[in-house]
Amino acid sequence: MDILELIHSRRSIRKFEDRPVAESIIDSLL
């Protein structure tokens, strides 16, 4: 996954759901 893609996905997820799901995904990738 590209970093820009990850950031874009995180923003999209935050728009759809106001939950810490994106943060969990990022932590898993890191």
MIVOVEX-732134 format. One record per atom (N, C-alpha, C, O): residue number from 1; atom name; x, y, z. Coordinates in steps of 0.001 Angstrom, whole numbers, plus 524288, in hexadecimal, padded with zeros to 5 digits. Example, Ala and Ser with C-alpha at 12.3 -4.5 7.8 and 13.67 -1.06 7.14 Angstrom:
residues 2
    nr   atom       X       Y       Z
     1      N   83386   7E9C6   81E78
     1     CA   8300C   7EE6C   81E78
     1      C   83390   7F31C   81E78
     1      O   8379C   7F309   82111
     2      N   83232   7F736   81BA8
     2     CA   83566   7FBDC   81BE4
     2      C   83264   8001E   81EBE
     2      O   83461   80472   81F67
This chain:
residues 30
    nr   atom       X       Y       Z
     1      N   80347   7FB4D   80000
     1     CA   80000   80000   80000
     1      C   80368   804E4   80000
     1      O   80767   8051D   802AB
     2      N   801CE   808BC   7FD06
     2     CA   804C0   80D9A   7FCD0
     2      C   80336   81113   80164
     2      O   7FECD   810D0   8034A
     3      N   806D3   8144B   80324
     3     CA   805B6   817C0   8079A
     3      C   80149   81B7D   80642
     3      O   7FDC3   81C52   8096C
     4      N   80175   81DBA   8019A
     4     CA   7FD4C   8215D   80009
     4      C   7F80E   81E8D   7FFEC
     4      O   7F40E   820B2   80182
     5      N   7F824   819B9   7FE05
     5     CA   7F348   816AC   7FDE6
     5      C   7F149   815D5   8036B
     5      O   7EC9C   81643   80473
     6      N   7F4DE   814A2   806F0
     6     CA   7F35E   813B5   80C5F
     6      C   7F0D8   81890   80EB9
     6      O   7ECCB   8183C   8114A
     7      N   7F346   81D0F   80DD3
     7     CA   7F126   821F3   80FED
     7      C   7EBC4   822FC   80D98
     7      O   7E820   8246C   81064
     8      N   7EB45   82240   80878
     8     CA   7E63E   82334   805E6
     8      C   7E215   81F89   80816
     8      O   7DDA7   82122   8090D
     9      N   7E38D   81AA1   808DB
     9     CA   7DFD7   816CF   80AF2
     9      C   7DE36   81854   81074
     9      O   7D9A1   817F9   811DE
    10      N   7E205   81A06   8138C
    10     CA   7E0CC   81B85   818ED
    10      C   7DCE5   82002   818F6
    10      O   7D92B   81FF7   81C00
    11      N   7DDBB   823DB   8159E
    11     CA   7DA21   8284E   81573
    11      C   7D4B6   82686   813CE
    11      O   7D0CB   82853   815EF
    12      N   7D47D   822FB   81001
    12     CA   7CF6B   8210D   80E2D
    12      C   7CC9E   81E2E   81292
    12      O   7C7F1   81EF0   81367
    13      N   7CF7D   81AE4   8155E
    13     CA   7CD1D   817EF   819A8
    13      C   7CB1F   81BAF   81DD7
    13      O   7C6DF   81AF1   81FF6
    14      N   7CE2B   81FAD   81F01
    14     CA   7CC8D   82367   82312
    14      C   7C79C   82639   82162
    14      O   7C453   8277E   824A8
    15      N   7C709   82739   81C55
    15     CA   7C24C   829DF   81A76
    15      C   7BD99   82646   81B0F
    15      O   7B960   82802   81C91
    16      N   7BE57   82135   819DE
    16     CA   7B9FF   81D86   81A41
    16      C   7B8B5   81C44   81FED
    16      O   7B42B   81C64   82183
    17      N   7BCBF   81B0E   822F7
    17     CA   7BBDA   8199F   8286C
    17      C   7BF8B   81CA1   82BFB
    17      O   7C43C   81CF5   82AFB
    18      N   7BD5D   81ECB   8301E
    18     CA   7C0A3   821AE   833D1
    18      C   7C27D   81DE1   8380B
    18      O   7C125   81E5D   83CA3
    19      N   7C5A4   81A0F   8364C
    19     CA   7C793   8161F   839FF
    19      C   7CD71   8157A   8394B
    19      O   7CF7D   816A1   83519
    20      N   7D029   813AD   83D48
    20     CA   7D5E0   812F6   83D0B
    20      C   7D775   80E26   839E6
    20      O   7DB54   80B98   83B2D
    21      N   7D487   80CE7   835D7
    21     CA   7D5CC   80852   832A2
    21      C   7DAAC   80969   82F69
    21      O   7DE23   8061A   82F02
    22      N   7DAEE   80E0C   82D20
    22     CA   7DF6E   80F75   829D9
    22      C   7E478   80F2B   82D0C
    22      O   7E86F   80D30   82B30
    23      N   7E44B   8111F   831C9
    23     CA   7E900   81117   83515
    23      C   7EAC9   80B7D   8360B
    23      O   7EF78   80A68   83605
    24      N   7E721   807F7   836E2
    24     CA   7E885   8027D   837CD
    24      C   7EB21   80033   832FD
    24      O   7EEF2   7FD4E   8336C
    25      N   7E915   8017B   82E6B
    25     CA   7EB5D   7FF77   8298A
    25      C   7F0E9   8017C   828F2
    25      O   7F46F   7FE89   82787
    26      N   7F1B4   80679   82A05
    26     CA   7F6F0   808C4   82982
    26      C   7FAA8   8062B   82D5B
    26      O   7FF12   804DE   82BF5
    27      N   7F8EF   80569   83223
    27     CA   7FC4A   802E2   8360F
    27      C   7FDCD   7FD6A   8343B
    27      O   8023F   7FBBA   834F8
    28      N   7FA1B   7FAAC   831DD
    28     CA   7FB3E   7F55C   83007
    28      C   7FF57   7F57B   82BB6
    28      O   802E6   7F23F   82BA5
    29      N   7FED7   7F935   8281A
    29     CA   80298   7F990   823C7
    29      C   807F3   7FB24   825CB
    29      O   80BED   7F937   823E6
    30      N   80812   7FEA3   829A0
    30     CA   80D1A   80063   82BB3
    30      C   80F7F   7FC08   82EFB
    30      O   813C2   7FCAD   8311C
